[in-house]
């Protein structure tokens, strides 16, 4: 029990580490959703980014290049997603589900082609991985997103694109263009989220390695009421649950059975449902979220 | 004339499927495989022998249930992405009942089992229905969250309450022998059971409820226009709760084929994403119950056929099934494409050699017909 408390610092550190991919992805989701485009595809964007990061880091021997690979892959997937949901007006939830399936299928497919293994990429030596940089980078991104949305005219356009796209349109700003920028940036950030799994927290990309973190990021975003700073706090909270859950695996605290970690695992989703139902605070989505925009 | 109006409605999904499958097969060229060869393996893997066909039907069964589940909720205007969690809870409830009450008389046990599975899934589906109706929170988010909660909860129940002490795998004890339903020897050991006919029966029941009962009419009215339904005196919130409960119950029936017809126990993670494929099944069938049979068969065949790719090709794995599914969904859902094509048809119709009267109607039909439904 004592050693358990003594390791408080360790838990703080691992909380910061495991919330990094969540924070990246949640910020990505935030940009897209504030502009009015639902992003269920976060999970798939993360997978694409995670794979891109590992593949590029392996071939260039540079983690920084890997991060750019992640940004590129995430942006490319987001570009395809944008074609469907912004231009072709496909249902955003259907298309998002499809992109998750696509990423879950295409990453092992490419792994098999490139590395002759459909389970994981070859593991990266320590020198080709990040040590702490992604943590700092994710909080930098938070500051940038927060400042952009709050203080710049283009940030205002993003917010209006999600609330009253017609107003933006009559002010002469192209709604579709604003949404395009947001969705592409969303892909870049979610890609970095994937990268922080494959070349930061782990030493390779393995199949379906996000394991629901894209959805957890979505939950954090809703829990954070679609606002940057509360979203970051939610990411930290969910990261803390995750760190505790890893720590408590197999630990016997009382009685004879180990702590049932499943209950800690479901906490993020449970609190999200509660907050959305207005039991804990109130969370409201952007008004025009999910509605394709058609200029008159 | 009427035929021409009808044709695109039937052909659009078929064209979309063909485009999606072709794109997916072209992807295998990257892996240095011959797409025709891959197609051959898919077809042979799915229909090549009695056993293969049986496995295809085995995968088709849960997809009919989840397809119906998604479609039913959709008719009330709700998007149920939670079939994955609902089927897990239905199956878990069935397993728990089968373990706790092994001595239910043989003639009652299957019926009892089915009811418990429906109830398990139904309650899990009713929760987001209630949240939407009474608290106004969006069912898409809630059903996604409920999927993860179901995964955690079912894994906990399996490991701590119902664990099979003789197995290292995360699975429960086996259910009472009375619960097992017979498999057909025709399929050389493939676990096709009466659950397949239960699925066909469910298709009929869903069709009957939606189009032949007052309840179904009211549910569809809410789905078409909530405000219009309200002013006609229909309790929209109640209808949506009922629709989500039925939707969840349909997903819960996946447990019947899995537990009573196949594994005899609940295995954590037994579903390879039946709930998500159900979205594709419903989308392709445009939420029509009878079309769901064909649509589920397609995706069942894809799943079975792709599982042979691991062994029969050098570089392509069963993951191709996911890629094909995704591409089919995208091709079916990209309704804007038809609008663009519709505009082209309109331009064409201005030319003399194209019968103007017919083509304008076709293009308008295309433009408006797809806008109303997904």
HADDOCK unambig.tbl for C-alpha pairs under 7 A between the chains (distance, minus, plus):
assign (segid A and resid 84 and name CA) (segid B and resid 334 and name CA) 6.22 0.50 0.50
assign (segid A and resid 88 and name CA) (segid B and resid 334 and name CA) 5.61 0.50 0.50
assign (segid A and resid 88 and name CA) (segid B and resid 335 and name CA) 6.35 0.50 0.50
assign (segid A and resid 88 and name CA) (segid B and resid 336 and name CA) 4.04 0.50 0.50
assign (segid A and resid 88 and name CA) (segid B and resid 337 and name CA) 6.13 0.50 0.50
assign (segid A and resid 89 and name CA) (segid B and resid 334 and name CA) 6.67 0.50 0.50
assign (segid A and resid 89 and name CA) (segid B and resid 335 and name CA) 6.63 0.50 0.50
assign (segid A and resid 89 and name CA) (segid B and resid 336 and name CA) 5.59 0.50 0.50
assign (segid A and resid 90 and name CA) (segid B and resid 333 and name CA) 5.33 0.50 0.50
assign (segid A and resid 90 and name CA) (segid B and resid 334 and name CA) 4.64 0.50 0.50
assign (segid A and resid 90 and name CA) (segid B and resid 335 and name CA) 5.84 0.50 0.50
assign (segid A and resid 90 and name CA) (segid B and resid 336 and name CA) 6.84 0.50 0.50
assign (segid A and resid 91 and name CA) (segid B and resid 333 and name CA) 6.69 0.50 0.50
assign (segid A and resid 91 and name CA) (segid B and resid 374 and name CA) 6.59 0.50 0.50
assign (segid A and resid 95 and name CA) (segid B and resid 330 and name CA) 6.10 0.50 0.50
assign (segid A and resid 98 and name CA) (segid B and resid 326 and name CA) 4.48 0.50 0.50
assign (segid A and resid 98 and name CA) (segid B and resid 329 and name CA) 6.11 0.50 0.50
assign (segid A and resid 98 and name CA) (segid B and resid 330 and name CA) 6.39 0.50 0.50
assign (segid A and resid 99 and name CA) (segid B and resid 326 and name CA) 6.54 0.50 0.50
assign (segid A and resid 101 and name CA) (segid B and resid 322 and name CA) 5.59 0.50 0.50
assign (segid A and resid 101 and name CA) (segid B and resid 323 and name CA) 6.67 0.50 0.50
assign (segid A and resid 101 and name CA) (segid B and resid 326 and name CA) 5.55 0.50 0.50
assign (segid A and resid 102 and name CA) (segid B and resid 322 and name CA) 6.19 0.50 0.50
assign (segid A and resid 102 and name CA) (segid B and resid 323 and name CA) 4.93 0.50 0.50
assign (segid A and resid 102 and name CA) (segid B and resid 326 and name CA) 5.18 0.50 0.50
assign (segid A and resid 105 and name CA) (segid B and resid 319 and name CA) 4.83 0.50 0.50
assign (segid A and resid 105 and name CA) (segid B and resid 320 and name CA) 6.17 0.50 0.50
assign (segid A and resid 105 and name CA) (segid B and resid 322 and name CA) 4.92 0.50 0.50
assign (segid A and resid 105 and name CA) (segid B and resid 323 and name CA) 5.12 0.50 0.50
assign (segid A and resid 106 and name CA) (segid B and resid 323 and name CA) 6.30 0.50 0.50
assign (segid A and resid 108 and name CA) (segid B and resid 319 and name CA) 6.91 0.50 0.50
assign (segid A and resid 109 and name CA) (segid B and resid 316 and name CA) 6.71 0.50 0.50
assign (segid A and resid 109 and name CA) (segid B and resid 317 and name CA) 6.74 0.50 0.50
assign (segid A and resid 109 and name CA) (segid B and resid 319 and name CA) 6.48 0.50 0.50
assign (segid A and resid 112 and name CA) (segid B and resid 315 and name CA) 6.22 0.50 0.50
assign (segid A and resid 113 and name CA) (segid B and resid 31 and name CA) 5.63 0.50 0.50
assign (segid A and resid 113 and name CA) (segid B and resid 315 and name CA) 6.09 0.50 0.50
assign (segid A and resid 260 and name CA) (segid B and resid 156 and name CA) 6.99 0.50 0.50
assign (segid A and resid 262 and name CA) (segid B and resid 152 and name CA) 5.03 0.50 0.50
assign (segid A and resid 262 and name CA) (segid B and resid 153 and name CA) 6.74 0.50 0.50
assign (segid A and resid 262 and name CA) (segid B and resid 156 and name CA) 6.05 0.50 0.50
assign (segid A and resid 263 and name CA) (segid B and resid 152 and name CA) 6.97 0.50 0.50
assign (segid A and resid 265 and name CA) (segid B and resid 152 and name CA) 6.71 0.50 0.50
assign (segid A and resid 266 and name CA) (segid B and resid 148 and name CA) 6.60 0.50 0.50
assign (segid A and resid 266 and name CA) (segid B and resid 149 and name CA) 5.15 0.50 0.50
assign (segid A and resid 266 and name CA) (segid B and resid 152 and name CA) 6.04 0.50 0.50
assign (segid A and resid 269 and name CA) (segid B and resid 145 and name CA) 5.01 0.50 0.50
assign (segid A and resid 269 and name CA) (segid B and resid 148 and name CA) 6.97 0.50 0.50
assign (segid A and resid 269 and name CA) (segid B and resid 149 and name CA) 6.68 0.50 0.50
assign (segid A and resid 273 and name CA) (segid B and resid 142 and name CA) 5.97 0.50 0.50
assign (segid A and resid 276 and name CA) (segid B and resid 137 and name CA) 5.68 0.50 0.50
assign (segid A and resid 277 and name CA) (segid B and resid 131 and name CA) 6.61 0.50 0.50
assign (segid A and resid 277 and name CA) (segid B and resid 135 and name CA) 5.37 0.50 0.50
assign (segid A and resid 277 and name CA) (segid B and resid 137 and name CA) 5.49 0.50 0.50
